[in-house]
Amino acid sequence: MTFSILKDDLKALWDYRHLGYAKRFWQDSYERAMSSGIEPLCQFARRLRTYLPDILAHARWPPGTNLVEGINNRIKAIKPRAYGLRNDHYFFLKIRATFPGNRR
């Protein structure tokens, strides 16, 4: 029962977009895990606590995958045209030509 509560808490932690609320929610979850007295659960919570800054960074800067998906789709469009190319080096040159980066 306690494991499922912690699992649900961890799922809910990813939904927070305010750092203070996420930190408070984590503290409540951590205290609940420690007060349960279940040693594997306490050990897991202690290990997870070392990654707390990275987990809480998600609240401030949620990752967006739209840019990566767009790049992957453009590479997929280039790939069928690249079957006749001599080597992989030329294929990667085509990809770099498609995404020139920051022009100054």
Secondary structure, DSSP 8 states (H G I E B T S, - for coil): -HHHHHHHHHHHHTT--SHHHHHHHHHHHHHHHHHH--HHHHHHHHHHHTTHHHHHHHHHS----HHHHHHHHHHHHHGGGGTTSSSHHHHHHHHHHH------
